[in-house]
Amino acid sequence: MERPSQDVLECRRHFEVEEPLDVNTPDLLSPTGGMKEKKVTCMFIPDGQVSLNAKIDRRGFCEGEEIFIDAKFENTCSRIVVPKAAIVAKHMYQANGRTKLFRQKLSSVRGNHIISGMCDAWQGKTIRVPKLKPSILGCNIIRVEYALMIYVHIPGSEKLVLELPLVIGTVPYSGFGSRTNSMSSQEGTASTASASWSSMSMPSSAPPSYCDVTRDCRLDQPLTPLLDDYDGGDSPIFMSSFPFPPLPTYSEVEEEYNGNARMLPVY
């Protein structure tokens, strides 16, 4: 506000502009996937390879929805590898002919470690979409993109990475696929099975406890990483080694020819 013979008054407030983005379009509802493989070497000597093949049922998601991942991993090298998946955000800013890129891993899940010569498969492994800003794809100076990164941690080598593009929208998915129906049927089967188990009568007397004759064994030993496979916000696989308590000593009775009983200690 310009005022004569006085200072100009200014007031600034920040506001956000979001373009409505419907994920129910045919392009965002189409499945996407890919395949990657990597040859592993040890001191320039071939050491097998690691491969992955993954797909998701659609590209468009909204906050709070779950992404179902179908993937297959194969390990023919001599190392133990660990498959993982994460949602990655990429923010790009362009001005005066220069570009700045910010990349951040938001949430992640991991699978079981795969030993040499073995395979592993994910059948609908889920990862939930956290609270995110919608994708910005039609702006010349600011661009916000997301991707589902499926990767394999290989000790002593670079990761095998496969990125599947994601679009975070504002209008959630309105369809009901076969996966949702199958999950609901599985939940109904599980509830029926739990009801049948609860109806069974339990024995009146409890079996004897091993703790009555052995000392307590507490898991208070320090944990050591089983694999050096953690990066960023991931949690490593831990193992704990502890001694088992010895069995209690007992005695046997040996009968002599004269009918007298003699106790023989056994250690």
JOKASUL-V159545 format. One record per residue. N is the residue number from 0. RES is the residue in one letter. PHI is phi in whole degrees, 0 to 359 (* if undefined). PSI is psi in whole degrees, -180 to 180 (none if undefined). D_CENTER is the distance of its C-alpha to the mean C-alpha in whole Angstrom. Layout:
n->N res->RES phi->PHI psi->PSI d_center->D_CENTER
n->N res->RES phi->PHI psi->PSI d_center->D_CENTER
This chain:
n->0 res->M phi->* psi->121 d_center->55
n->1 res->E phi->269 psi->129 d_center->58
n->2 res->R phi->235 psi->135 d_center->61
n->3 res->P phi->294 psi->133 d_center->64
n->4 res->S phi->63 psi->18 d_center->65
n->5 res->Q phi->221 psi->165 d_center->62
n->6 res->D phi->291 psi->153 d_center->58
n->7 res->V phi->283 psi->134 d_center->56
n->8 res->L phi->267 psi->131 d_center->53
n->9 res->E phi->230 psi->145 d_center->50
n->10 res->C phi->219 psi->129 d_center->47
n->11 res->R phi->237 psi->137 d_center->43
n->12 res->R phi->223 psi->138 d_center->40
n->13 res->H phi->272 psi->142 d_center->37
n->14 res->F phi->219 psi->156 d_center->35
n->15 res->E phi->250 psi->141 d_center->32
n->16 res->V phi->244 psi->122 d_center->33
n->17 res->E phi->237 psi->128 d_center->30
n->18 res->E phi->274 psi->130 d_center->31
n->19 res->P phi->301 psi->130 d_center->30
n->20 res->L phi->229 psi->111 d_center->28
n->21 res->D phi->269 psi->125 d_center->27
n->22 res->V phi->274 psi->1 d_center->24
n->23 res->N phi->270 psi->19 d_center->27
n->24 res->T phi->280 psi->153 d_center->28
n->25 res->P phi->301 psi->-34 d_center->28
n->26 res->D phi->294 psi->-41 d_center->27
n->27 res->L phi->277 psi->-15 d_center->24
n->28 res->L phi->268 psi->-4 d_center->24
n->29 res->S phi->281 psi->143 d_center->24
n->30 res->P phi->289 psi->158 d_center->21
n->31 res->T phi->218 psi->152 d_center->20
n->32 res->G phi->191 psi->-176 d_center->18
n->33 res->G phi->185 psi->176 d_center->19
n->34 res->M phi->220 psi->139 d_center->19
n->35 res->K phi->219 psi->151 d_center->19
n->36 res->E phi->214 psi->155 d_center->21
n->37 res->K phi->217 psi->131 d_center->22
n->38 res->K phi->274 psi->131 d_center->24
n->39 res->V phi->257 psi->137 d_center->24
n->40 res->T phi->234 psi->156 d_center->27
n->41 res->C phi->229 psi->109 d_center->28
n->42 res->M phi->55 psi->48 d_center->32
n->43 res->F phi->65 psi->16 d_center->32
n->44 res->I phi->252 psi->129 d_center->32
n->45 res->P phi->303 psi->136 d_center->30
n->46 res->D phi->228 psi->43 d_center->27
n->47 res->G phi->81 psi->-163 d_center->25
n->48 res->Q phi->210 psi->165 d_center->23
n->49 res->V phi->235 psi->134 d_center->19
n->50 res->S phi->225 psi->153 d_center->18
n->51 res->L phi->217 psi->148 d_center->16
n->52 res->N phi->222 psi->116 d_center->17
n->53 res->A phi->223 psi->156 d_center->14
n->54 res->K phi->204 psi->157 d_center->16
n->55 res->I phi->231 psi->157 d_center->15
n->56 res->D phi->282 psi->-17 d_center->18
n->57 res->R phi->200 psi->168 d_center->19
n->58 res->R phi->256 psi->-24 d_center->19
n->59 res->G phi->264 psi->130 d_center->20
n->60 res->F phi->218 psi->164 d_center->18
n->61 res->C phi->234 psi->172 d_center->19
n->62 res->E phi->301 psi->134 d_center->18
n->63 res->G phi->90 psi->-12 d_center->16
n->64 res->E phi->280 psi->161 d_center->15
n->65 res->E phi->251 psi->139 d_center->12
n->66 res->I phi->261 psi->125 d_center->12
n->67 res->F phi->263 psi->123 d_center->12
n->68 res->I phi->249 psi->128 d_center->11
n->69 res->D phi->249 psi->119 d_center->13
n->70 res->A phi->213 psi->156 d_center->13
n->71 res->K phi->227 psi->132 d_center->15
n->72 res->F phi->239 psi->140 d_center->15
n->73 res->E phi->226 psi->132 d_center->18
n->74 res->N phi->236 psi->113 d_center->19
n->75 res->T phi->246 psi->7 d_center->23
n->76 res->C phi->270 psi->177 d_center->23
n->77 res->S phi->271 psi->10 d_center->24
n->78 res->R phi->249 psi->162 d_center->21
n->79 res->I phi->269 psi->123 d_center->17
n->80 res->V phi->247 psi->160 d_center->14
n->81 res->V phi->229 psi->122 d_center->11
n->82 res->P phi->277 psi->144 d_center->9
n->83 res->K phi->215 psi->166 d_center->6
n->84 res->A phi->214 psi->146 d_center->6
n->85 res->A phi->208 psi->153 d_center->8
n->86 res->I phi->265 psi->127 d_center->11
n->87 res->V phi->241 psi->136 d_center->14
n->88 res->A phi->252 psi->138 d_center->17
n->89 res->K phi->232 psi->117 d_center->20
n->90 res->H phi->251 psi->125 d_center->24
n->91 res->M phi->240 psi->132 d_center->27
n->92 res->Y phi->238 psi->129 d_center->30
n->93 res->Q phi->236 psi->128 d_center->33
n->94 res->A phi->199 psi->138 d_center->37
n->95 res->N phi->55 psi->37 d_center->40
n->96 res->G phi->75 psi->7 d_center->39
n->97 res->R phi->244 psi->152 d_center->36
n->98 res->T phi->230 psi->133 d_center->32
n->99 res->K phi->244 psi->135 d_center->30
n->100 res->L phi->237 psi->128 d_center->26
n->101 res->F phi->243 psi->127 d_center->23
n->102 res->R phi->237 psi->134 d_center->19
n->103 res->Q phi->216 psi->135 d_center->17
n->104 res->K phi->269 psi->124 d_center->13
n->105 res->L phi->264 psi->-53 d_center->12
n->106 res->S phi->215 psi->154 d_center->9
n->107 res->S phi->212 psi->158 d_center->5
n->108 res->V phi->225 psi->161 d_center->1
n->109 res->R phi->224 psi->158 d_center->3
n->110 res->G phi->249 psi->-170 d_center->6
n->111 res->N phi->281 psi->150 d_center->9
n->112 res->H phi->291 psi->149 d_center->12
n->113 res->I phi->243 psi->120 d_center->15
n->114 res->I phi->278 psi->175 d_center->18
n->115 res->S phi->296 psi->135 d_center->21
n->116 res->G phi->79 psi->12 d_center->22
n->117 res->M phi->242 psi->165 d_center->20
n->118 res->C phi->234 psi->163 d_center->17
n->119 res->D phi->213 psi->151 d_center->14
n->120 res->A phi->224 psi->141 d_center->13
n->121 res->W phi->256 psi->122 d_center->11
n->122 res->Q phi->248 psi->90 d_center->13
n->123 res->G phi->74 psi->34 d_center->12
n->124 res->K phi->294 psi->134 d_center->8
n->125 res->T phi->253 psi->149 d_center->8
n->126 res->I phi->219 psi->128 d_center->7
n->127 res->R phi->274 psi->140 d_center->10
n->128 res->V phi->281 psi->119 d_center->13
n->129 res->P phi->285 psi->-175 d_center->14
n->130 res->K phi->288 psi->114 d_center->18
n->131 res->L phi->227 psi->157 d_center->19
n->132 res->K phi->282 psi->147 d_center->22
n->133 res->P phi->297 psi->158 d_center->23
n->134 res->S phi->293 psi->145 d_center->23
n->135 res->I phi->241 psi->109 d_center->27
n->136 res->L phi->242 psi->-16 d_center->28
n->137 res->G phi->251 psi->23 d_center->32
n->138 res->C phi->250 psi->144 d_center->33
n->139 res->N phi->276 psi->-21 d_center->35
n->140 res->I phi->248 psi->-25 d_center->34
n->141 res->I phi->231 psi->134 d_center->30
n->142 res->R phi->221 psi->127 d_center->27
n->143 res->V phi->242 psi->117 d_center->24
n->144 res->E phi->234 psi->156 d_center->21
n->145 res->Y phi->228 psi->156 d_center->18
n->146 res->A phi->209 psi->150 d_center->15
n->147 res->L phi->263 psi->112 d_center->12
n->148 res->M phi->263 psi->116 d_center->11
n->149 res->I phi->252 psi->121 d_center->10
n->150 res->Y phi->217 psi->164 d_center->11
n->151 res->V phi->237 psi->124 d_center->12
n->152 res->H phi->278 psi->123 d_center->13
n->153 res->I phi->243 psi->113 d_center->16
n->154 res->P phi->301 psi->133 d_center->18
n->155 res->G phi->77 psi->11 d_center->22
n->156 res->S phi->210 psi->168 d_center->21
n->157 res->E phi->289 psi->155 d_center->19
n->158 res->K phi->290 psi->151 d_center->16
n->159 res->L phi->267 psi->114 d_center->16
n->160 res->V phi->241 psi->134 d_center->15
n->161 res->L phi->231 psi->121 d_center->15
n->162 res->E phi->251 psi->127 d_center->16
n->163 res->L phi->251 psi->125 d_center->16
n->164 res->P phi->293 psi->142 d_center->18
n->165 res->L phi->236 psi->152 d_center->18
n->166 res->V phi->234 psi->119 d_center->20
n->167 res->I phi->266 psi->119 d_center->20
n->168 res->G phi->251 psi->-175 d_center->23
n->169 res->T phi->251 psi->-24 d_center->25
n->170 res->V phi->258 psi->115 d_center->26
n->171 res->P phi->289 psi->167 d_center->23
n->172 res->Y phi->294 psi->132 d_center->23
n->173 res->S phi->251 psi->-3 d_center->26
n->174 res->G phi->269 psi->166 d_center->26
n->175 res->F phi->234 psi->109 d_center->25
n->176 res->G phi->272 psi->177 d_center->23
n->177 res->S phi->293 psi->-28 d_center->23
n->178 res->R phi->296 psi->-40 d_center->20
n->179 res->T phi->295 psi->-41 d_center->20
n->180 res->N phi->294 psi->-40 d_center->24
n->181 res->S phi->294 psi->-36 d_center->22
n->182 res->M phi->294 psi->-40 d_center->19
n->183 res->S phi->294 psi->-37 d_center->22
n->184 res->S phi->293 psi->-37 d_center->24
n->185 res->Q phi->296 psi->-39 d_center->22
n->186 res->E phi->296 psi->-38 d_center->22
n->187 res->G phi->294 psi->-41 d_center->26
n->188 res->T phi->297 psi->-41 d_center->26
n->189 res->A phi->296 psi->-41 d_center->23
n->190 res->S phi->294 psi->-38 d_center->26
n->191 res->T phi->295 psi->-42 d_center->29
n->192 res->A phi->295 psi->-40 d_center->28
n->193 res->S phi->294 psi->-35 d_center->27
n->194 res->A phi->293 psi->-40 d_center->31
n->195 res->S phi->294 psi->-37 d_center->32
n->196 res->W phi->293 psi->-39 d_center->31
n->197 res->S phi->292 psi->-26 d_center->32
n->198 res->S phi->283 psi->-16 d_center->35
n->199 res->M phi->288 psi->143 d_center->36
n->200 res->S phi->278 psi->137 d_center->38
n->201 res->M phi->267 psi->151 d_center->37
n->202 res->P phi->296 psi->148 d_center->40
n->203 res->S phi->287 psi->-35 d_center->42
n->204 res->S phi->254 psi->137 d_center->42
n->205 res->A phi->279 psi->148 d_center->39
n->206 res->P phi->292 psi->161 d_center->38
n->207 res->P phi->295 psi->147 d_center->39
n->208 res->S phi->262 psi->139 d_center->37
n->209 res->Y phi->291 psi->-24 d_center->36
n->210 res->C phi->294 psi->-18 d_center->36
n->211 res->D phi->289 psi->-25 d_center->40
n->212 res->V phi->246 psi->-1 d_center->41
n->213 res->T phi->231 psi->160 d_center->38
n->214 res->R phi->280 psi->159 d_center->37
n->215 res->D phi->290 psi->139 d_center->34
n->216 res->C phi->246 psi->108 d_center->31
n->217 res->R phi->263 psi->143 d_center->29
n->218 res->L phi->270 psi->64 d_center->26
n->219 res->D phi->253 psi->17 d_center->27
n->220 res->Q phi->281 psi->153 d_center->26
n->221 res->P phi->294 psi->144 d_center->24
n->222 res->L phi->271 psi->141 d_center->21
n->223 res->T phi->237 psi->141 d_center->21
n->224 res->P phi->296 psi->133 d_center->18
n->225 res->L phi->283 psi->-37 d_center->17
n->226 res->L phi->224 psi->146 d_center->16
n->227 res->D phi->274 psi->68 d_center->16
n->228 res->D phi->241 psi->14 d_center->13
n->229 res->Y phi->261 psi->138 d_center->12
n->230 res->D phi->213 psi->138 d_center->13
n->231 res->G phi->67 psi->-127 d_center->13
n->232 res->G phi->267 psi->14 d_center->11
n->233 res->D phi->284 psi->160 d_center->9
n->234 res->S phi->251 psi->127 d_center->10
n->235 res->P phi->285 psi->165 d_center->11
n->236 res->I phi->276 psi->125 d_center->12
n->237 res->F phi->251 psi->157 d_center->16
n->238 res->M phi->223 psi->154 d_center->19
n->239 res->S phi->227 psi->128 d_center->22
n->240 res->S phi->253 psi->132 d_center->25
n->241 res->F phi->213 psi->150 d_center->28
n->242 res->P phi->282 psi->138 d_center->31
n->243 res->F phi->282 psi->143 d_center->32
n->244 res->P phi->292 psi->145 d_center->35
n->245 res->P phi->288 psi->157 d_center->38
n->246 res->L phi->287 psi->151 d_center->40
n->247 res->P phi->291 psi->148 d_center->43
n->248 res->T phi->290 psi->151 d_center->46
n->249 res->Y phi->218 psi->171 d_center->49
n->250 res->S phi->232 psi->150 d_center->52
n->251 res->E phi->243 psi->153 d_center->54
n->252 res->V phi->252 psi->124 d_center->58
n->253 res->E phi->245 psi->124 d_center->60
n->254 res->E phi->275 psi->134 d_center->63
n->255 res->E phi->268 psi->172 d_center->66
n->256 res->Y phi->292 psi->-26 d_center->69
n->257 res->N phi->276 psi->3 d_center->71
n->258 res->G phi->89 psi->-8 d_center->69
n->259 res->N phi->279 psi->146 d_center->68
n->260 res->A phi->263 psi->134 d_center->64
n->261 res->R phi->235 psi->131 d_center->62
n->262 res->M phi->273 psi->127 d_center->59
n->263 res->L phi->246 psi->115 d_center->57
n->264 res->P phi->288 psi->141 d_center->54
n->265 res->V phi->236 psi->129 d_center->51
n->266 res->Y phi->246 psi->none d_center->49
